[in-house]
Amino acid sequence: MTFPRNSNILGWLSDRLPVGWLREAAAAKSVPRHKHSFWYIFGGLTLFFFGVQLVTGLLLALYYQPSPEHAYESVAGIVNDVQHGWLVRSIHSWSANLLVAMLFIHMFSAFLMKAYRKPRELMWLSGALLLFLMLGFSFTGFLLPWDTTAYFATLIGTEVPKTMPIIGTWGVSLIKGAEEIGEATLTRMYSLHVIYLPLIALAIISFHVLLNQLSGSSTPVGTAERRPPIRFFPNYFYRDLIAWGLGLAALLVLATMLPWGLGDKADPFASAPSGIRPEWYFWPLYETLRMIPAQVLWINGELIVNLIVGTLTIFWFSVPFIDRRSARGERSPVFTAIGVLLISYMLLTIGLAYFT
């Protein structure tokens, strides 16, 4: 088959597929231009790193074997024997960290700019759900190398939710699949990580992007738009491409200069080594558990932390419906203060976990 001489591939496709509406939608979309426009870039960077995760994850899945007998050896084989396997794994691991970092920045910038107000409530809800899905990706993927740190960090992490009323023990049993972390746990973690969570995430990301196309980017309350908006295509799209290029450059530098390591193979019968910690984005929870006593009056300390996490989760999803001032287009200093306090607490606890 040959393409017509006076046509390019996009033109050839547009003559045969109903893609005209895509061009019209891209041409109609614009991005507000104001002093906070820079923060919009982090949404695109989050999407970019998610794409990197999908591509590198598919490559790693070609060689990975999800069983306690072979998981560690298969990862070691990827690192040591597969051509450029160490680089693909390092890119996958570093991009997971950068993805979560970009997502937190995107989420908190949207919170502080009150981007959840009408008519963008569903966009906020889908974005909040994506945050928890990405944390689920990280938690389920952490065990897969089956090294010492992964095993014992997962063992500790699955014990914490047990104190939650009603759903705690049931939820942990559903994830672990057995009394102890073993083959059933690894199989379930792998299935969640490579099948269920990606399918759910792709659906919600598509919905989130569609809502952004329909509702557009939010302008912060009280910000006057004195300049015309930026056309998304091609003007802002080029900015996104530049940000993606810088993100890719940073990712490659980290992956090559600081290759992601692999510890010793997990021994379920050994004692947990000292200093076992989860990934940095779970450090606020980790430090909170360390700071709260095991027993406060007659209440279990872990239960208190779980109740705090549950309350914050409900609050985070309810923000568009309880911040009535922003809904009326007024400044909302209380919710701004809440956002600043949450950011400060996260940075403080991450710093404490890093230096102690």
C-alpha positions in Angstrom: 0.0 0.0 0.0 1.3 3.5 -0.9 0.3 6.9 0.5 -0.9 9.6 -2.0 2.1 11.7 -3.1 0.7 15.0 -1.9 -0.4 13.8 1.5 1.3 13.0 4.8 0.4 10.3 7.2 -1.9 12.5 9.3 -3.7 13.7 6.2 -4.1 10.1 5.0 -5.6 9.0 8.3 -7.9 12.0 8.5 -9.4 11.0 5.1 -10.2 7.6 6.4 -11.0 8.0 10.1 -13.4 10.5 11.8 -10.6 12.4 13.6 -11.7 15.9 12.6 -13.4 16.4 15.9 -10.1 15.8 17.7 -8.4 18.6 15.7 -11.3 20.9 16.4 -11.3 20.1 20.1 -7.5 20.7 20.3 -7.8 24.0 18.4 -10.7 25.1 20.7 -8.9 24.3 24.0 -7.0 27.1 25.7 -5.0 27.5 28.9 -5.5 30.5 31.2 -2.5 32.9 31.3 -1.7 34.2 34.7 1.1 34.2 37.3 0.2 30.7 38.4 0.1 29.1 34.9 3.4 27.4 35.6 1.7 24.8 37.9 -0.4 23.4 35.0 2.8 21.8 33.7 2.8 19.2 36.5 -0.4 17.5 35.3 1.3 16.8 31.9 4.5 15.6 33.7 2.4 13.2 35.8 0.9 11.8 32.6 4.3 11.5 31.0 5.8 9.5 33.8 2.8 7.3 33.9 3.4 6.5 30.2 7.1 5.7 31.1 5.8 3.3 33.8 3.6 1.5 31.3 6.3 1.0 28.7 9.1 0.0 31.1 6.6 -2.2 33.1 5.7 -4.1 29.9 9.4 -4.7 29.2 10.1 -6.0 32.7 7.1 -8.3 32.6 8.6 -10.2 29.7 11.3 -11.6 32.1 9.7 -11.4 35.6 8.5 -14.6 37.3 6.0 -14.0 40.1 6.8 -16.7 42.5 8.9 -16.7 45.8 11.3 -19.3 44.2 12.0 -17.3 41.1 11.1 -13.7 41.6 14.4 -12.5 43.0 16.4 -14.5 40.5 14.3 -13.2 37.6 15.0 -9.6 38.7 18.7 -10.3 39.2 18.7 -11.8 35.7 17.1 -8.6 34.3 19.8 -6.5 36.0 22.8 -8.7 35.2 22.0 -10.7 32.1 19.4 -8.9 30.0 20.9 -6.3 27.7 20.2 -2.9 29.2 17.9 -4.6 31.7 19.5 -2.7 34.6 18.7 0.6 32.8 15.0 -0.4 32.1 14.5 -1.4 35.8 16.2 1.7 37.0 14.1 3.9 34.8 11.0 2.1 36.0 11.8 2.6 39.6 12.9 6.2 39.4 10.0 7.2 37.2 7.7 5.7 39.8 9.1 8.1 42.4 9.0 11.0 40.0 5.4 10.2 39.1 4.3 10.3 42.7 6.3 13.5 43.3 4.7 15.2 40.3 1.2 13.9 41.3 1.6 15.4 44.8 2.7 18.7 43.4 -0.2 18.7 40.9 -2.7 17.7 43.6 -1.6 20.4 46.1 -1.3 23.1 43.5 -4.9 22.3 42.3 -6.0 22.4 46.0 -4.3 25.8 46.7 -5.7 27.3 43.5 -9.2 25.9 44.4 -9.4 24.1 41.1 -12.0 21.8 42.6 -14.8 24.4 42.5 -17.8 24.2 40.2 -17.9 22.8 37.5 -14.8 20.8 38.2 -15.9 18.6 41.1 -15.7 15.4 39.1 -12.2 16.3 37.9 -11.1 16.7 41.5 -12.7 13.4 42.6 -11.1 11.5 39.7 -7.7 13.2 40.4 -7.9 12.3 44.1 -8.8 8.7 43.2 -5.8 8.6 40.9 -3.5 9.7 43.8 -4.6 6.7 45.8 -4.3 4.4 42.8 -0.7 5.5 42.2 0.1 4.9 45.8 -1.5 1.4 45.3 0.8 0.9 42.3 3.8 1.7 44.5 2.8 -0.5 47.4 2.0 -3.5 45.2 5.1 -3.1 43.1 7.4 -2.8 46.1 7.2 -6.5 47.0 7.9 -7.8 43.5 11.7 -7.9 43.7 11.4 -10.2 46.7 14.5 -8.8 48.4 14.9 -8.3 52.1 13.8 -4.7 52.2 10.8 -5.4 50.0 9.6 -8.4 52.0 9.9 -6.9 55.5 8.6 -3.5 54.5 5.5 -5.2 53.0 5.2 -7.3 56.1 5.1 -4.2 58.3 2.9 -2.3 55.9 0.2 -5.0 55.8 0.1 -5.2 59.6 -0.8 -1.5 60.1 -4.3 -1.5 58.6 -5.4 -4.4 60.7 -6.6 -2.1 63.5 -9.1 -0.4 61.2 -12.7 -1.3 62.4 -14.6 -3.7 60.2 -12.5 -3.6 57.0 -9.0 -3.8 58.5 -8.5 -7.5 59.0 -10.7 -8.4 55.9 -8.7 -6.0 53.7 -5.3 -7.3 54.8 -6.5 -10.9 54.3 -7.7 -10.1 50.8 -4.3 -8.6 49.9 -2.1 -11.2 51.5 -4.2 -14.2 50.5 -2.8 -16.2 53.5 -1.7 -15.8 57.1 1.9 -15.1 56.1 3.4 -13.3 53.1 4.2 -15.9 50.5 3.3 -17.1 47.1 -0.4 -16.1 47.4 0.6 -12.6 48.4 3.2 -12.2 45.6 0.7 -13.5 43.0 -2.0 -11.1 44.2 0.4 -8.1 44.3 1.6 -8.9 40.8 -1.9 -9.3 39.4 -2.9 -6.0 41.0 0.2 -4.2 39.8 0.2 -5.3 36.2 -3.5 -6.0 35.4 -6.2 -4.5 37.6 -4.6 -1.2 38.7 -3.4 -0.3 35.2 -6.8 -1.0 33.6 -8.6 1.0 36.3 -6.0 3.8 36.1 -6.2 4.1 32.3 -10.0 4.4 32.5 -9.9 7.1 35.2 -7.0 9.0 33.5 -9.0 9.0 30.2 -12.0 10.3 32.2 -9.9 13.0 33.9 -8.4 14.2 30.6 -11.8 14.3 29.0 -13.1 16.4 31.9 -10.2 18.7 31.5 -11.0 19.1 27.8 -14.6 19.9 28.6 -14.2 22.2 31.6 -10.7 23.6 30.9 -8.1 24.6 33.4 -9.2 26.5 36.4 -8.2 30.1 37.1 -7.4 30.8 40.8 -10.0 32.8 42.8 -9.1 36.5 42.6 -6.6 36.2 39.8 -7.4 38.6 37.0 -6.7 37.5 33.5 -5.3 40.6 31.8 -3.8 38.7 28.9 -5.5 36.4 26.4 -5.3 32.7 27.2 -2.7 30.4 25.6 -3.9 28.2 22.8 -3.4 24.6 23.9 -2.4 23.4 20.4 0.3 24.0 19.4 1.4 26.8 21.8 0.9 25.1 25.2 1.5 21.7 23.8 5.0 22.7 22.9 5.5 23.8 26.5 4.4 20.4 27.7 6.8 18.8 25.2 9.7 20.9 26.6 8.7 19.9 30.2 8.6 16.2 29.1 12.0 16.6 27.6 13.4 18.0 30.8 11.6 15.3 32.8 13.1 12.6 30.6 16.6 14.1 30.9 16.3 14.2 34.7 15.0 10.6 34.7 17.9 9.3 32.5 20.5 11.1 34.7 19.0 9.5 37.9 18.7 6.1 36.3 22.3 6.0 35.0 24.1 7.9 37.8 22.1 6.3 40.6 21.1 2.8 39.4 18.3 1.2 41.4 19.8 -1.4 43.6 18.7 -4.9 44.5 19.3 -6.2 48.0 19.7 -9.8 49.3 17.0 -12.3 48.6 14.3 -12.3 51.3 14.4 -15.0 54.0 11.0 -15.2 55.6 12.5 -17.1 58.6 15.1 -14.4 59.4 14.6 -11.5 61.7 13.7 -8.1 60.2 16.8 -6.0 59.7 17.0 -2.7 61.6 16.2 0.5 59.6 13.5 -1.1 57.3 11.4 1.7 55.9 8.9 2.1 53.1 9.4 4.5 50.1 9.6 8.2 50.9 6.0 9.0 50.0 4.9 6.7 52.9 7.2 8.4 55.3 4.6 10.8 56.7 2.6 7.8 57.8 5.7 6.0 59.0 6.8 8.9 61.1 3.3 9.5 62.5 3.2 5.8 63.6 6.6 6.3 65.3 5.5 9.5 67.1 2.2 8.3 68.5 2.6 5.9 71.5 1.5 2.3 71.2 -1.4 3.1 73.6 -3.1 6.4 74.1 -5.4 6.0 77.2 -7.3 2.9 76.3 -7.0 3.3 72.5 -4.5 1.5 70.3 -2.0 4.0 68.7 -2.2 2.4 65.3 -6.0 2.6 65.4 -5.7 6.4 66.0 -3.4 6.8 63.0 -5.7 4.8 60.8 -8.7 6.9 61.9 -6.7 10.0 61.1 -5.8 8.7 57.7 -9.4 7.7 57.1 -10.7 11.1 58.2 -8.2 12.9 55.9 -9.2 10.7 53.0 -12.9 11.5 53.4 -12.0 15.2 53.8 -9.9 15.1 50.7 -12.7 13.7 48.5 -15.3 16.0 50.1 -13.4 19.3 49.6 -15.4 20.5 46.6 -18.6 20.1 48.5 -17.6 21.6 51.9 -15.6 24.6 50.7 -18.6 26.8 50.1 -16.6 30.1 49.8 -14.6 28.9 46.8 -17.8 27.6 45.3 -19.1 31.2 45.4 -15.9 32.5 43.8 -14.6 34.0 47.1 -11.2 33.5 48.7 -11.0 30.6 51.2 -8.2 31.3 53.7 -9.2 28.3 55.9 -8.7 25.8 53.2 -5.5 27.5 52.0 -4.2 27.2 55.6 -5.2 23.5 55.6 -3.3 22.9 52.4 -0.2 24.7 53.7 -0.3 22.7 57.0 -0.6 19.4 55.2 2.4 20.3 52.9 4.4 21.4 55.9 3.7 18.3 57.8 4.6 16.1 54.9 7.9 17.9 54.3 8.7 17.8 58.1 8.0 14.1 58.5 9.9 13.2 55.3 12.8 15.2 56.6 12.6 13.5 60.0 12.5 10.1 58.4 15.5 10.9 56.2 17.8 12.3 58.9 16.9 9.8 61.7 
